[in-house]
Amino acid sequence: MQDRYAADVGDFQKLGLLRALIDRTGLRLGVNWYLVPDEAHNADGKHVAYLQPAHRRHQSLAACDPDLMARLTRVITGRRSVAALERSGALPLGSITFAKRLHPGMNARVRRDWHRDALRYLTDADVVFVDPDNGMTTRPVRSRSHKYVLTTELADYAARGQSVIIYHHADRSRGGVLAQVPRRLHELTQATQVLPLGAVVAHLGSCRFFFVVPAESHRSALAAALPAYTRRWADHAEFMPHAAGP
């Protein structure tokens, strides 16, 4: 996550999902923003036109979560940032957030210390949402590791009985979504030793995945909440269940 992305269309989709699941389940949300310094080499983060009533997608998106639409509209009137998102009330009431920054070139020891801080800060959350810039990886990606969550880090949350929801940006690998989602779900199963429920695939703008890995104590509640979410958001997202799931 970068501050410059705050309130863009990707934020609307991810916050809409989190709000829907937490509202249905009553679980407490923790967010690890995986916050990194803003970059300036591309136009990412400028996708806020959906907030304007004249935009062709505005009405259908607003119908999914009108309160969220209003809150994010206020965020873009000032300096966009993760802190502004938190102040806006866009997150469910009682959410815990961790916004210590990751930086390019962090060595393994510094990264471990950062991760330990995150674990400690988010101890009281039932569901932890991790929001890396690019997504998840099974191994460090040299100078770009700060843009990923490591599957070993996800395993630490799962091992202590927390559900985890992971943001992952679709890539251009062969087979597209139908190949990527099962492959990533398998990686999550191997890393966490927990059977994921599946992935929410958000199609608006760049394709994004949200992998849902439930604690056993939360499995039935999260499984029941997902169909209600997908019915309401059907024009913009779909749920792909884990093929090996129940």
C-alpha positions as CSV (number, residue, x, y, z in Angstrom):
1,M,0.0,0.0,0.0
2,Q,1.1,3.6,-0.7
3,D,-0.4,6.7,0.6
4,R,-1.1,8.0,-2.9
5,Y,-3.5,5.1,-3.4
6,A,-5.8,6.1,-0.6
7,A,-9.5,6.1,-1.7
8,D,-8.8,4.9,-5.3
9,V,-11.1,2.3,-6.9
10,G,-8.9,-0.5,-5.5
11,D,-9.5,0.8,-2.0
12,F,-13.2,1.0,-2.6
13,Q,-13.2,-2.7,-3.5
14,K,-11.1,-3.9,-0.7
15,L,-12.7,-1.9,2.0
16,G,-16.1,-2.9,0.7
17,L,-15.2,-6.5,1.1
18,L,-13.8,-6.1,4.6
19,R,-16.8,-4.1,5.8
20,A,-19.2,-6.6,4.4
21,L,-17.4,-9.6,6.0
22,I,-16.9,-7.9,9.4
23,D,-20.5,-6.6,9.5
24,R,-21.9,-10.1,8.9
25,T,-19.6,-11.9,11.2
26,G,-19.0,-9.5,14.1
27,L,-15.3,-10.4,14.1
28,R,-12.7,-7.8,14.9
29,L,-10.5,-6.6,12.0
30,G,-6.8,-6.0,12.0
31,V,-5.1,-4.3,9.1
32,N,-1.4,-4.5,8.2
33,W,-1.1,-1.9,5.5
34,Y,2.3,-3.1,4.4
35,L,2.8,0.6,3.9
36,V,5.7,1.6,1.6
37,P,7.0,5.0,0.4
38,D,5.1,6.6,-2.4
39,E,6.5,6.1,-5.9
40,A,6.3,8.5,-8.8
41,H,7.2,6.4,-11.9
42,N,3.6,5.7,-13.0
43,A,0.0,7.1,-12.7
44,D,-1.2,4.5,-10.2
45,G,-3.4,5.9,-7.5
46,K,-5.1,8.5,-9.7
47,H,-8.2,6.3,-10.3
48,V,-10.7,8.3,-8.2
49,A,-13.1,9.4,-11.0
50,Y,-15.5,6.7,-9.8
51,L,-16.3,9.0,-6.9
52,Q,-17.8,11.5,-9.2
53,P,-21.6,11.2,-9.8
54,A,-21.1,11.6,-13.6
55,H,-18.8,8.6,-13.8
56,R,-20.5,5.6,-15.6
57,R,-19.7,3.2,-12.7
58,H,-20.6,5.6,-9.9
59,Q,-24.2,4.6,-9.3
60,S,-23.6,0.8,-9.4
61,L,-20.6,1.1,-7.1
62,A,-22.4,3.5,-4.7
63,A,-25.3,1.0,-4.4
64,C,-22.8,-1.6,-3.1
65,D,-21.9,0.5,-0.1
66,P,-23.2,4.1,-0.1
67,D,-21.6,5.0,3.3
68,L,-18.2,3.9,2.1
69,M,-18.6,6.0,-1.1
70,A,-19.4,9.1,1.0
71,R,-16.4,8.5,3.3
72,L,-13.9,8.0,0.5
73,T,-15.3,11.1,-1.3
74,R,-14.3,13.1,1.7
75,V,-10.8,11.5,1.8
76,I,-9.9,12.9,-1.6
77,T,-10.8,16.4,-0.6
78,G,-7.6,16.6,1.5
79,R,-4.2,15.0,1.5
80,R,-4.7,11.4,0.6
81,S,-3.0,8.9,2.9
82,V,-3.5,5.8,4.9
83,A,-3.9,8.0,8.0
84,A,-6.7,9.9,6.3
85,L,-8.4,6.6,5.5
86,E,-8.3,5.6,9.1
87,R,-9.7,8.9,10.3
88,S,-12.5,8.7,7.7
89,G,-14.3,5.8,9.5
90,A,-14.1,3.7,6.3
91,L,-12.8,0.8,8.4
92,P,-15.2,-1.2,10.6
93,L,-15.6,0.2,14.1
94,G,-12.9,-1.2,16.5
95,S,-10.4,-2.1,13.8
96,I,-6.7,-2.3,14.7
97,T,-4.2,-1.0,12.2
98,F,-0.4,-1.3,11.8
99,A,1.2,1.3,9.5
100,K,4.9,1.1,10.2
101,R,6.6,1.4,6.8
102,L,8.6,-1.1,4.9
103,H,11.5,0.2,2.8
104,P,13.4,-0.9,-0.2
105,G,16.6,-2.7,0.7
106,M,15.5,-3.8,4.2
107,N,17.8,-6.7,5.2
108,A,16.4,-9.9,6.6
109,R,16.9,-9.0,10.3
110,V,15.1,-5.6,9.9
111,R,12.3,-7.3,8.1
112,R,11.9,-9.9,10.9
113,D,11.8,-7.1,13.5
114,W,9.2,-5.3,11.5
115,H,7.1,-8.5,11.2
116,R,7.4,-9.2,15.0
117,D,6.1,-5.6,15.6
118,A,3.2,-6.2,13.4
119,L,2.3,-9.5,15.0
120,R,2.4,-7.9,18.5
121,Y,0.3,-4.9,17.4
122,L,-2.4,-7.1,15.8
123,T,-2.6,-9.7,18.5
124,D,-6.2,-8.9,19.4
125,A,-7.6,-9.0,15.9
126,D,-9.8,-12.0,14.8
127,V,-9.2,-11.4,11.1
128,V,-6.0,-9.8,9.7
129,F,-6.1,-8.2,6.3
130,V,-2.7,-7.8,4.7
131,D,-2.3,-5.2,2.0
132,P,1.0,-5.4,0.2
133,D,1.7,-3.3,-2.9
134,N,1.9,-6.3,-5.2
135,G,0.7,-9.3,-3.3
136,M,2.1,-12.5,-1.8
137,T,5.3,-14.4,-2.6
138,T,6.8,-17.7,-1.4
139,R,10.3,-16.3,-1.3
140,P,12.0,-12.8,-1.0
141,V,12.1,-10.8,-4.3
142,R,15.5,-9.2,-3.8
143,S,15.2,-5.4,-3.9
144,R,11.4,-5.5,-4.2
145,S,10.6,-7.7,-1.2
146,H,9.1,-4.6,0.5
147,K,6.2,-4.8,-2.0
148,Y,5.2,-8.3,-1.0
149,V,3.9,-10.3,2.0
150,L,5.9,-13.5,2.5
151,T,3.9,-16.6,2.9
152,T,5.9,-17.4,6.0
153,E,4.6,-14.2,7.5
154,L,1.0,-15.2,6.7
155,A,1.7,-18.6,8.4
156,D,2.5,-16.8,11.7
157,Y,-1.0,-15.2,11.8
158,A,-2.7,-18.5,10.9
159,A,-0.7,-20.5,13.5
160,R,-2.1,-18.4,16.3
161,G,-5.7,-18.9,15.2
162,Q,-6.3,-15.7,13.2
163,S,-8.1,-15.6,9.9
164,V,-6.1,-13.9,7.1
165,I,-7.3,-12.1,4.0
166,I,-4.6,-11.3,1.5
167,Y,-4.5,-8.7,-1.3
168,H,-2.8,-9.9,-4.5
169,H,-2.5,-8.2,-7.8
170,A,-3.1,-10.4,-10.8
171,D,-0.1,-10.9,-13.0
172,R,0.3,-11.7,-16.7
173,S,1.3,-15.3,-16.3
174,R,0.0,-18.0,-18.6
175,G,-3.6,-19.1,-18.0
176,G,-4.9,-15.9,-16.5
177,V,-7.2,-15.8,-13.5
178,L,-8.3,-19.4,-13.9
179,A,-4.7,-20.6,-13.5
180,Q,-3.5,-18.0,-11.1
181,V,-6.1,-18.4,-8.4
182,P,-5.8,-22.2,-7.8
183,R,-2.0,-21.9,-7.9
184,R,-2.0,-19.2,-5.2
185,L,-4.5,-21.0,-3.1
186,H,-2.3,-24.1,-3.2
187,E,0.7,-22.0,-2.1
188,L,-1.4,-20.6,0.8
189,T,-2.5,-24.1,1.8
190,Q,1.1,-25.3,1.8
191,A,2.4,-22.3,3.8
192,T,-0.3,-22.0,6.4
193,Q,-1.6,-25.6,6.7
194,V,-5.1,-24.1,6.5
195,L,-7.5,-24.8,3.7
196,P,-8.6,-21.4,2.2
197,L,-12.2,-20.7,1.4
198,G,-11.2,-19.3,-2.0
199,A,-10.6,-15.9,-3.6
200,V,-12.7,-12.9,-4.3
201,V,-11.8,-11.6,-7.8
202,A,-12.4,-7.9,-8.3
203,H,-12.5,-7.0,-11.9
204,L,-12.9,-3.2,-11.9
205,G,-9.8,-1.6,-13.1
206,S,-6.7,-3.8,-12.6
207,C,-7.7,-7.4,-11.7
208,R,-7.2,-8.0,-7.9
209,F,-7.6,-11.1,-5.8
210,F,-8.5,-11.3,-2.1
211,F,-7.6,-14.7,-0.7
212,V,-9.6,-15.8,2.3
213,V,-7.8,-18.1,4.7
214,P,-10.1,-18.8,7.8
215,A,-9.2,-19.9,11.2
216,E,-11.3,-23.0,11.9
217,S,-13.3,-21.2,14.5
218,H,-14.3,-18.6,11.9
219,R,-14.7,-20.8,8.9
220,S,-18.5,-21.2,9.0
221,A,-19.1,-17.5,9.7
222,L,-16.9,-16.3,6.9
223,A,-18.2,-18.9,4.5
224,A,-21.8,-17.7,5.2
225,A,-20.9,-14.1,4.8
226,L,-19.3,-14.4,1.4
227,P,-22.4,-15.2,-0.6
228,A,-24.2,-12.2,0.7
229,Y,-21.2,-10.0,-0.3
230,T,-21.0,-11.5,-3.8
231,R,-24.7,-11.0,-4.4
232,R,-24.5,-7.3,-3.5
233,W,-21.2,-6.8,-5.4
234,A,-22.1,-9.1,-8.4
235,D,-21.5,-6.4,-11.0
236,H,-17.9,-5.9,-9.8
237,A,-16.6,-9.0,-8.1
238,E,-17.0,-12.8,-8.0
239,F,-16.0,-15.5,-5.6
240,M,-13.9,-18.4,-6.7
241,P,-14.1,-21.2,-4.1
242,H,-11.1,-23.4,-3.4
243,A,-11.6,-26.5,-5.6
244,A,-10.4,-28.6,-2.7
245,G,-12.6,-26.9,-0.2
246,P,-15.8,-28.2,1.4
